[in-house]
Amino acid sequence: MQLPESSPHVLQLTRELRRLCGASEHLSHAYAEEQGIYLTDFRALILIRVAEFEKRSLTAGELASCLNLSSGAVTYLVERLFQSGHVTRETDPQDRRKVLLSTSKKGVNAVDAFFDPLYTVLREATKDVTPEEAERTIALLSGISTAIHAHTDEVRKAQKRRALPQGKGGRLEG
């Protein structure tokens, strides 16, 4: 893809986001390994904890969707986290078919042990940033995150459209 000459900041921002994603991925791998859990399990713990911060419950089905896992894979993941003592689960009182997930004390400690030192590192890295710069950066990152989520939804929709059979034998009929 050729970017217009007038977008050097977008190109540089894309490079920095790549670096940030790579650094985050490396840190997540190292932390999950240190905790003795799979990376996907760690990601699940974070998603469950974020839902708790937002004062909402996360179902196993929602977790499967967030992690792009099959229902069988998420069942196995939730069982691992339950057996290891990182999560609790209960049946949704409004819909008995749904399982609501919560972090246990051990799960909360695991997530906090990841984010607390990260907070300290980020506080040091941003010590010279003015409140106005911080607000602009937060707004920028929020907008980027929203755009990436919307793009992901479009990619998923396109994948589903391509996966649908289009006539006999999955071919277009003409």
N, CA, C and O of each residue as an XYZ file, in Angstrom:
696
protein
N       0.835     -1.168      0.000
C       0.000      0.000      0.000
C       0.888      1.243      0.000
O       1.824      1.346      0.793
N       0.599      2.149     -0.862
C       1.358      3.390     -0.966
C       0.637      4.473     -0.179
O      -0.515      4.790     -0.474
N       1.310      5.048      0.830
C       0.724      6.139      1.590
C       1.011      7.461      0.894
O       2.068      7.628      0.285
N       0.074      8.402      0.981
C       0.319      9.718      0.374
C       1.508     10.404      1.048
O       1.765     10.203      2.235
N       2.208     11.194      0.292
C       3.368     11.938      0.803
C       2.981     12.816      1.995
O       3.810     13.082      2.864
N       1.733     13.264      2.038
C       1.301     14.187      3.087
C       0.991     13.479      4.412
O       0.524     14.128      5.349
N       1.235     12.174      4.515
C       0.898     11.421      5.721
C       2.105     10.821      6.430
O       2.023      9.680      6.886
N       3.219     11.535      6.544
C       4.368     10.924      7.220
C       4.093     10.632      8.683
O       4.634      9.673      9.233
N       3.250     11.452      9.329
C       2.941     11.193     10.733
C       2.125      9.916     10.897
O       2.273      9.213     11.896
N       1.271      9.609      9.934
C       0.489      8.371      9.998
C       1.421      7.172      9.829
O       1.272      6.163     10.518
N       2.369      7.284      8.924
C       3.342      6.215      8.727
C       4.166      5.994     10.001
O       4.355      4.856     10.432
N       4.648      7.075     10.594
C       5.439      6.960     11.828
C       4.576      6.421     12.968
O       5.045      5.608     13.764
N       3.334      6.861     13.053
C       2.424      6.367     14.087
C       2.185      4.872     13.912
O       2.150      4.126     14.890
N       2.022      4.441     12.675
C       1.841      3.014     12.396
C       3.060      2.222     12.847
O       2.923      1.150     13.437
N       4.250      2.742     12.572
C       5.480      2.068     13.011
C       5.546      1.980     14.530
O       5.899      0.938     15.083
N       5.205      3.076     15.201
C       5.258      3.085     16.668
C       4.205      2.156     17.267
O       4.455      1.514     18.287
N       3.040      2.082     16.646
C       2.015      1.148     17.122
C       2.476     -0.299     16.956
O       2.226     -1.142     17.818
N       3.156     -0.578     15.834
C       3.729     -1.909     15.620
C       4.713     -2.249     16.734
O       4.681     -3.341     17.301
N       5.595     -1.282     17.037
C       6.581     -1.483     18.107
C       5.887     -1.686     19.449
O       6.280     -2.557     20.226
N       4.858     -0.885     19.725
C       4.114     -0.992     20.978
C       3.410     -2.350     21.086
O       3.443     -2.993     22.135
N       2.784     -2.770     20.006
C       2.117     -4.080     20.013
C       3.123     -5.204     20.231
O       2.863     -6.138     20.989
N       4.259     -5.113     19.569
C       5.297     -6.127     19.750
C       5.811     -6.158     21.174
O       5.991     -7.231     21.749
N       6.050     -4.984     21.749
C       6.539     -4.917     23.132
C       5.500     -5.473     24.092
O       5.838     -6.200     25.025
N       4.250     -5.136     23.868
C       3.172     -5.634     24.715
C       3.055     -7.154     24.619
O       2.859     -7.839     25.622
N       3.178     -7.661     23.409
C       3.110     -9.113     23.191
C       4.256     -9.826     23.906
O       4.044    -10.856     24.546
N       5.466     -9.284     23.801
C       6.619     -9.887     24.482
C       6.426     -9.880     25.991
O       6.712    -10.870     26.666
N       5.942     -8.762     26.517
C       5.703     -8.661     27.955
C       4.633     -9.653     28.402
O       4.785    -10.311     29.431
N       3.562     -9.759     27.638
C       2.486    -10.700     27.981
C       2.991    -12.135     27.975
O       2.664    -12.911     28.873
N       3.787    -12.494     26.969
C       4.372    -13.841     26.919
C       5.238    -14.101     28.141
O       5.118    -15.145     28.784
N       6.110    -13.151     28.461
C       7.017    -13.326     29.603
C       6.228    -13.454     30.894
O       6.561    -14.285     31.740
N       5.197    -12.652     31.058
C       4.420    -12.690     32.283
C       3.636    -13.993     32.400
O       3.624    -14.618     33.461
N       2.986    -14.400     31.324
C       2.224    -15.651     31.364
C       3.146    -16.815     31.708
O       2.798    -17.680     32.512
N       4.314    -16.826     31.094
C       5.294    -17.871     31.379
C       5.704    -17.841     32.850
O       5.794    -18.882     33.500
N       5.950    -16.639     33.365
C       6.329    -16.490     34.779
C       5.230    -17.012     35.710
O       5.515    -17.591     36.758
N       3.969    -16.799     35.312
C       2.832    -17.248     36.123
C       2.510    -18.724     35.927
O       1.704    -19.294     36.662
N       3.144    -19.339     34.932
C       2.880    -20.748     34.670
C       1.537    -21.000     34.009
O       0.943    -22.065     34.177
N       1.057    -20.006     33.249
C      -0.208    -20.177     32.533
C       0.016    -19.896     31.053
O       1.006    -19.278     30.661
N      -0.919    -20.360     30.250
C      -0.853    -20.103     28.818
C      -1.149    -18.631     28.532
O      -1.842    -17.966     29.301
N      -0.622    -18.140     27.433
C      -0.853    -16.751     27.037
C      -2.348    -16.479     26.858
O      -2.840    -15.434     27.284
N      -3.059    -17.389     26.245
C      -4.500    -17.211     26.051
C      -5.223    -17.153     27.389
O      -6.186    -16.401     27.537
N      -4.773    -17.934     28.364
C      -5.373    -17.898     29.700
C      -5.149    -16.525     30.333
O      -6.044    -15.970     30.970
N      -3.947    -15.988     30.149
C      -3.645    -14.669     30.693
C      -4.512    -13.610     30.028
O      -5.043    -12.729     30.704
N      -4.657    -13.688     28.726
C      -5.514    -12.731     28.016
C      -6.949    -12.827     28.523
O      -7.626    -11.814     28.693
N      -7.404    -14.053     28.763
C      -8.759    -14.256     29.287
C      -8.902    -13.605     30.660
O      -9.904    -12.945     30.933
N      -7.910    -13.789     31.517
C      -7.958    -13.161     32.844
C      -8.083    -11.643     32.731
O      -8.861    -11.024     33.456
N      -7.327    -11.056     31.834
C      -7.391     -9.601     31.654
C      -8.789     -9.191     31.182
O      -9.354     -8.224     31.694
N      -9.342     -9.909     30.224
C     -10.673     -9.570     29.713
C     -11.732     -9.686     30.805
O     -12.618     -8.838     30.902
N     -11.647    -10.720     31.617
C     -12.600    -10.902     32.713
C     -12.453     -9.759     33.713
O     -13.447     -9.213     34.192
N     -11.219     -9.404     34.023
C     -10.945     -8.331     34.991
C     -11.408     -6.982     34.448
O     -11.953     -6.174     35.201
N     -11.205     -6.724     33.169
C     -11.675     -5.472     32.561
C     -13.196     -5.389     32.673
O     -13.736     -4.335     33.010
N     -13.886     -6.491     32.393
C     -15.350     -6.504     32.524
C     -15.752     -6.172     33.962
O     -16.715     -5.439     34.185
N     -15.027     -6.702     34.918
C     -15.328     -6.405     36.322
C     -15.123     -4.923     36.633
O     -15.926     -4.326     37.350
N     -14.060     -4.327     36.103
C     -13.828     -2.895     36.287
C     -14.973     -2.078     35.693
O     -15.329     -1.017     36.206
N     -15.541     -2.592     34.605
C     -16.649     -1.901     33.929
C     -18.002     -2.258     34.547
O     -19.049     -1.877     34.024
N     -17.973     -2.991     35.660
C     -19.192     -3.359     36.400
C     -20.165     -4.184     35.562
O     -21.378     -3.979     35.598
N     -19.597     -5.121     34.807
C     -20.440     -6.021     34.019
C     -19.872     -7.429     34.133
O     -18.704     -7.625     34.468
N     -20.715     -8.386     33.849
C     -20.281     -9.779     33.858
C     -19.843    -10.178     32.458
O     -20.339     -9.651     31.462
N     -18.917    -11.105     32.398
C     -18.467    -11.636     31.115
C     -18.880    -13.102     31.062
O     -18.590    -13.874     31.976
N     -19.553    -13.472     29.994
C     -19.956    -14.866     29.832
C     -18.865    -15.636     29.104
O     -17.989    -15.052     28.466
N     -18.934    -16.937     29.210
C     -17.983    -17.783     28.484
C     -18.121    -17.551     26.978
O     -17.121    -17.548     26.260
N     -19.340    -17.358     26.500
C     -19.560    -17.088     25.083
C     -18.929    -15.775     24.633
O     -18.335    -15.708     23.556
N     -19.054    -14.735     25.449
C     -18.428    -13.456     25.125
C     -16.908    -13.584     25.132
O     -16.223    -13.004     24.289
N     -16.388    -14.349     26.091
C     -14.952    -14.577     26.151
C     -14.476    -15.296     24.890
O     -13.439    -14.951     24.324
N     -15.237    -16.292     24.459
C     -14.898    -17.020     23.227
C     -14.843    -16.066     22.048
O     -13.929    -16.142     21.227
N     -15.819    -15.166     21.960
C     -15.858    -14.208     20.864
C     -14.663    -13.253     20.925
O     -14.028    -12.985     19.905
N     -14.359    -12.739     22.120
C     -13.230    -11.803     22.283
C     -11.901    -12.448     21.902
O     -11.031    -11.796     21.324
N     -11.749    -13.726     22.225
C     -10.492    -14.423     21.971
C     -10.499    -15.201     20.659
O      -9.512    -15.842     20.298
N     -11.645    -15.135     19.937
C     -11.796    -15.849     18.674
C     -11.578    -17.355     18.860
O     -10.843    -17.994     18.108
N     -12.246    -17.899     19.891
C     -12.148    -19.325     20.194
C     -13.478    -20.017     19.942
O     -14.539    -19.397     20.007
N     -13.406    -21.296     19.655
C     -14.621    -22.096     19.520
C     -15.218    -22.312     20.917
O     -14.554    -22.076     21.926
N     -16.460    -22.757     20.962
C     -17.091    -23.012     22.263
C     -16.351    -24.125     23.010
O     -16.236    -24.074     24.235
N     -15.855    -25.118     22.291
C     -15.097    -26.195     22.931
C     -13.784    -25.697     23.506
O     -13.397    -26.084     24.609
N     -13.093    -24.836     22.757
C     -11.810    -24.308     23.228
C     -11.995    -23.412     24.441
O     -11.193    -23.462     25.374
N     -13.045    -22.590     24.440
C     -13.255    -21.709     25.593
C     -13.697    -22.515     26.811
O     -13.371    -22.149     27.941
N     -14.424    -23.591     26.601
C     -14.806    -24.455     27.721
C     -13.559    -25.030     28.374
O     -13.451    -25.048     29.600
N     -12.630    -25.492     27.572
C     -11.371    -26.038     28.079
C     -10.557    -24.961     28.797
O      -9.988    -25.211     29.859
N     -10.504    -23.754     28.209
C      -9.781    -22.634     28.818
C     -10.382    -22.267     30.173
O      -9.654    -22.105     31.152
N     -11.705    -22.134     30.233
C     -12.370    -21.778     31.488
C     -12.143    -22.873     32.532
O     -11.942    -22.574     33.709
N     -12.172    -24.098     32.120
C     -11.928    -25.206     33.059
C     -10.503    -25.127     33.619
O     -10.296    -25.334     34.815
N      -9.529    -24.830     32.767
C      -8.141    -24.678     33.236
C      -8.038    -23.562     34.270
O      -7.429    -23.732     35.326
N      -8.647    -22.410     33.948
C      -8.586    -21.272     34.862
C      -9.334    -21.551     36.162
O      -8.932    -21.087     37.229
N     -10.412    -22.303     36.068
C     -11.163    -22.679     37.268
C     -10.343    -23.652     38.126
O     -10.226    -23.486     39.340
N      -9.784    -24.663     37.468
C      -8.985    -25.659     38.188
C      -7.736    -25.048     38.827
O      -7.307    -25.483     39.896
N      -7.159    -24.045     38.178
C      -5.962    -23.398     38.719
C      -6.305    -22.377     39.805
O      -5.414    -21.838     40.462
N      -7.601    -22.117     39.989
C      -8.027    -21.189     41.031
C      -8.022    -19.729     40.618
O      -8.117    -18.851     41.476
N      -7.912    -19.439     39.303
C      -7.867    -18.053     38.831
C      -9.255    -17.451     38.612
O      -9.415    -16.234     38.703
N     -10.247    -18.271     38.327
C     -11.602    -17.756     38.082
C     -12.638    -18.554     38.852
O     -12.422    -19.698     39.252
N     -13.765    -17.898     39.038
C     -14.951    -18.582     39.535
C     -15.978    -18.508     38.413
O     -15.868    -17.682     37.508
N     -16.947    -19.354     38.482
C     -17.994    -19.345     37.457
C     -19.319    -19.651     38.134
O     -19.393    -20.392     39.114
N     -20.348    -19.059     37.582
C     -21.690    -19.322     38.094
C     -22.670    -19.233     36.938
O     -22.398    -18.593     35.923
N     -23.782    -19.865     37.100
C     -24.813    -19.836     36.077
C     -25.530    -18.493     36.146
O     -25.838    -17.995     37.229
N     -25.788    -17.921     34.993
C     -26.505    -16.660     34.903
C     -27.934    -16.878     35.403
O     -28.649    -17.720     34.861
N     -28.365    -16.127     36.434
C     -29.722    -16.338     36.950
C     -30.816    -15.986     35.932
O     -31.924    -16.515     36.017
N     -30.520    -15.096     34.967
C     -31.505    -14.737     33.939
C     -31.543    -15.733     32.783
O     -32.573    -15.882     32.126
N     -30.440    -16.407     32.536
C     -30.361    -17.364     31.430
C     -29.474    -18.513     31.870
O     -28.248    -18.412     31.812
N     -30.075    -19.588     32.303
C     -29.352    -20.721     32.891
C     -28.395    -21.386     31.912
O     -27.573    -22.206     32.320
N     -28.485    -21.049     30.621
C     -27.564    -21.631     29.643
C     -26.211    -20.930     29.652
O     -25.231    -21.470     29.138
N     -26.148    -19.724     30.236
C     -24.927    -18.928     30.221
C     -24.131    -19.122     31.508
O     -24.695    -19.303     32.587
N     -22.812    -19.080     31.367
C     -21.899    -19.155     32.506
C     -21.239    -17.787     32.667
O     -20.624    -17.269     31.735
N     -21.375    -17.206     33.872
C     -20.753    -15.915     34.177
C     -19.403    -16.164     34.828
O     -19.275    -17.009     35.715
N     -18.397    -15.421     34.381
C     -17.034    -15.603     34.860
C     -16.606    -14.425     35.730
O     -16.947    -13.275     35.455
N     -15.857    -14.733     36.778
C     -15.282    -13.719     37.666
C     -13.874    -14.139     38.015
O     -13.558    -15.328     38.034
N     -13.025    -13.161     38.292
C     -11.687    -13.499     38.765
C     -11.768    -13.794     40.258
O     -12.457    -13.101     41.006
N     -11.067    -14.813     40.667
C     -10.947    -15.135     42.085
C      -9.872    -14.235     42.677
O      -9.269    -13.431     41.966
N      -9.636    -14.368     43.963
C      -8.559    -13.602     44.601
C      -7.232    -13.885     43.892
O      -6.446    -12.968     43.651
N      -6.986    -15.152     43.561
C      -5.751    -15.513     42.858
C      -5.698    -14.856     41.476
O      -4.638    -14.395     41.054
N      -6.818    -14.811     40.778
C      -6.877    -14.178     39.466
C      -6.649    -12.681     39.548
O      -5.925    -12.111     38.732
N      -7.275    -12.036     40.545
C      -7.077    -10.600     40.753
C      -5.607    -10.328     41.035
O      -5.025     -9.399     40.474
N      -5.007    -11.135     41.900
C      -3.587    -10.946     42.235
C      -2.702    -11.113     41.006
O      -1.731    -10.376     40.835
N      -3.030    -12.075     40.151
C      -2.223    -12.309     38.945
C      -2.300    -11.126     37.992
O      -1.279    -10.702     37.450
N      -3.495    -10.588     37.782
C      -3.657     -9.450     36.879
C      -3.008     -8.204     37.482
O      -2.316     -7.458     36.790
N      -3.239     -7.988     38.776
C      -2.634     -6.820     39.431
C      -1.111     -6.897     39.422
O      -0.437     -5.878     39.271
N      -0.570     -8.092     39.583
C       0.890     -8.257     39.581
C       1.482     -7.938     38.208
O       2.675     -7.655     38.100
N       0.667     -7.980     37.170
C       1.101     -7.582     35.835
C       1.006     -6.068     35.671
O       1.955     -5.422     35.227
N      -0.159     -5.504     36.036
C      -0.413     -4.095     35.754
C       0.218     -3.134     36.752
O       0.578     -2.021     36.369
N       0.363     -3.513     38.003
C       0.943     -2.591     38.975
C       2.364     -2.170     38.598
O       2.648     -0.972     38.587
N       3.270     -3.107     38.288
C       4.605     -2.672     37.858
C       4.573     -1.923     36.519
O       5.375     -1.017     36.296
N       3.656     -2.299     35.640
C       3.525     -1.607     34.355
C       3.111     -0.144     34.586
O       3.599      0.761     33.909
N       2.224      0.069     35.532
C       1.812      1.425     35.892
C       3.036      2.239     36.326
O       3.201      3.387     35.915
N       3.880      1.644     37.148
C       5.084      2.327     37.628
C       6.012      2.669     36.468
O       6.544      3.778     36.406
N       6.208      1.735     35.558
C       7.065      1.962     34.388
C       6.499      3.082     33.515
O       7.237      3.953     33.054
N       5.194      3.051     33.294
C       4.561      4.071     32.445
C       4.564      5.439     33.126
O       4.732      6.462     32.461
N       4.381      5.464     34.427
C       4.440      6.730     35.154
C       5.815      7.382     34.973
O       5.916      8.589     34.754
N       6.865      6.571     35.067
C       8.230      7.091     34.871
C       8.444      7.541     33.420
O       9.054      8.580     33.168
N       7.936      6.749     32.476
C       8.127      7.074     31.058
C       7.393      8.346     30.649
O       7.773      8.992     29.673
N       6.352      8.711     31.382
C       5.537      9.876     31.008
C       5.658     11.029     32.001
O       4.820     11.930     32.015
N       6.686     11.002     32.820
C       6.812     12.021     33.887
C       6.932     13.446     33.344
O       6.557     14.390     34.040
N       7.430     13.626     32.154
C       7.602     14.969     31.592
C       6.457     15.388     30.669
O       6.530     16.436     30.026
N       5.418     14.588     30.601
C       4.279     14.886     29.738
C       3.328     15.828     30.488
O       2.980     15.584     31.644
N       2.921     16.890     29.823
C       1.986     17.832     30.451
C       0.583     17.214     30.485
O       0.285     16.304     29.712
N      -0.264     17.706     31.369
C      -1.651     17.198     31.396
C      -2.358     17.353     30.040
O      -3.134     16.484     29.642
N      -2.091     18.446     29.341
C      -2.708     18.658     28.026
C      -2.210     17.628     27.020
O      -2.997     17.080     26.247
N      -0.910     17.366     27.028
C      -0.350     16.341     26.133
C      -0.924     14.973     26.474
O      -1.239     14.185     25.581
N      -1.055     14.698     27.737
C      -1.617     13.414     28.167
C      -3.056     13.263     27.674
O      -3.430     12.211     27.158
N      -3.856     14.310     27.832
C      -5.249     14.264     27.371
C      -5.333     14.040     25.865
O      -6.155     13.252     25.397
N      -4.483     14.731     25.107
C      -4.472     14.571     23.652
C      -4.031     13.163     23.275
O      -4.587     12.562     22.356
N      -3.035     12.635     23.978
C      -2.544     11.277     23.698
C      -3.617     10.247     24.026
O      -3.838      9.309     23.259
N      -4.269     10.416     25.142
C      -5.353      9.497     25.528
C      -6.466      9.523     24.490
O      -6.972      8.474     24.089
N      -6.846     10.721     24.056
C      -7.887     10.842     23.027
C      -7.443     10.173     21.725
O      -8.229      9.485     21.074
N      -6.181     10.379     21.352
C      -5.648      9.754     20.139
C      -5.673      8.232     20.257
O      -6.140      7.541     19.352
N      -5.174      7.719     21.365
C      -5.152      6.258     21.554
C      -6.569      5.680     21.600
O      -6.816      4.598     21.067
N      -7.483      6.388     22.226
C      -8.876      5.939     22.268
C      -9.466      5.879     20.860
O     -10.141      4.914     20.503
N      -9.206      6.920     20.062
C      -9.685      6.927     18.676
C      -9.078      5.812     17.851
O      -9.768      5.176     17.054
N      -7.783      5.571     18.040
C      -7.105      4.486     17.321
C      -7.697      3.141     17.727
O      -7.955      2.287     16.879
N      -7.907      2.961     19.018
C      -8.483      1.703     19.506
C      -9.874      1.471     18.916
O     -10.193      0.367     18.476
N     -10.693      2.514     18.911
C     -12.033      2.413     18.334
C     -11.959      2.057     16.846
O     -12.715      1.212     16.366
N     -11.042      2.709     16.120
C     -10.884      2.434     14.681
C     -10.424      0.999     14.444
O     -10.900      0.340     13.520
N      -9.510      0.516     15.265
C      -9.011     -0.854     15.113
C     -10.114     -1.860     15.418
O     -10.247     -2.863     14.718
N     -10.910     -1.599     16.461
C     -12.035     -2.499     16.760
C     -13.040     -2.535     15.611
O     -13.526     -3.604     15.240
N     -13.350     -1.369     15.052
C     -14.282     -1.315     13.920
C     -13.712     -2.055     12.712
O     -14.434     -2.778     12.025
N     -12.429     -1.876     12.458
C     -11.773     -2.576     11.347
C     -11.805     -4.087     11.588
O     -12.061     -4.862     10.665
N     -11.547     -4.499     12.822
C     -11.608     -5.929     13.157
C     -12.995     -6.492     12.878
O     -13.124     -7.580     12.317
N     -14.034     -5.755     13.268
C     -15.409     -6.202     12.996
C     -15.635     -6.374     11.501
O     -16.269     -7.342     11.080
N     -15.126     -5.451     10.695
C     -15.276     -5.553      9.245
C     -14.514     -6.768      8.696
O     -15.022     -7.476      7.826
N     -13.318     -7.004      9.196
C     -12.535     -8.171      8.766
C     -13.290     -9.456      9.107
O     -13.368    -10.370      8.285
N     -13.846     -9.526     10.323
C     -14.607    -10.722     10.730
C     -15.836    -10.924      9.837
O     -16.139    -12.047      9.433
N     -16.537     -9.832      9.536
C     -17.707     -9.933      8.660
C     -17.301    -10.451      7.293
O     -17.984    -11.302      6.723
N     -16.198     -9.949      6.764
C     -15.718    -10.407      5.454
C     -15.333    -11.876      5.505
O     -15.590    -12.617      4.555
N     -14.721    -12.306      6.598
C     -14.362    -13.720      6.745
C     -15.610    -14.592      6.730
O     -15.634    -15.643      6.089
N     -16.653    -14.149      7.442
C     -17.905    -14.922      7.487
C     -18.551    -14.986      6.118
O     -19.071    -16.027      5.715
N     -18.515    -13.850      5.390
C     -19.099    -13.848      4.042
C     -18.357    -14.825      3.130
O     -18.978    -15.537      2.341
N     -17.034    -14.855      3.241
C     -16.242    -15.770      2.403
C     -16.472    -17.225      2.799
O     -16.346    -18.120      1.963
N     -16.804    -17.468      4.055
C     -16.978    -18.839      4.526
C     -18.345    -19.410      4.147
O     -18.525    -20.627      4.183
N     -19.305    -18.567      3.787
C     -20.641    -19.036      3.446
C     -20.634    -19.730      2.094
O     -20.017    -19.237      1.150
N     -21.304    -20.858      1.989
C     -21.395    -21.507      0.673
C     -22.200    -20.635     -0.287
O     -23.213    -20.041      0.082
N     -21.726    -20.576     -1.510
C     -22.366    -19.706     -2.501
C     -22.917    -20.524     -3.666
O     -22.593    -20.274     -4.827
N     -23.728    -21.472     -3.346
C     -24.287    -22.328     -4.379
C     -23.767    -23.738     -4.171
O     -23.129    -24.016     -3.156
N     -24.024    -24.623     -5.105
C     -23.604    -26.022     -4.995
C     -22.087    -26.102     -4.967
O     -21.406    -25.476     -5.780
N     -21.570    -26.867     -4.035
C     -20.129    -27.056     -3.959
C     -19.382    -25.811     -3.514
O     -18.161    -25.740     -3.652
N     -20.107    -24.819     -2.976
C     -19.458    -23.617     -2.477
C     -18.993    -22.684     -3.585
O     -18.253    -21.735     -3.323
N     -19.418    -22.942     -4.823
C     -18.997    -22.080     -5.928
C     -20.145    -21.164     -6.335
O     -21.316    -21.468     -6.110
N     -19.791    -20.066     -6.922
C     -20.810    -19.199     -7.478
C     -21.437    -19.868     -8.677
O     -20.745    -20.453     -9.511
N     -22.740    -19.779     -8.759
C     -23.412    -20.344     -9.927
C     -23.737    -19.212    -10.892
O     -24.146    -18.126    -10.480
N     -23.559    -19.464    -12.111
C     -23.775    -18.382    -13.045
C     -24.538    -18.802    -14.163
O     -24.814    -18.003    -15.058
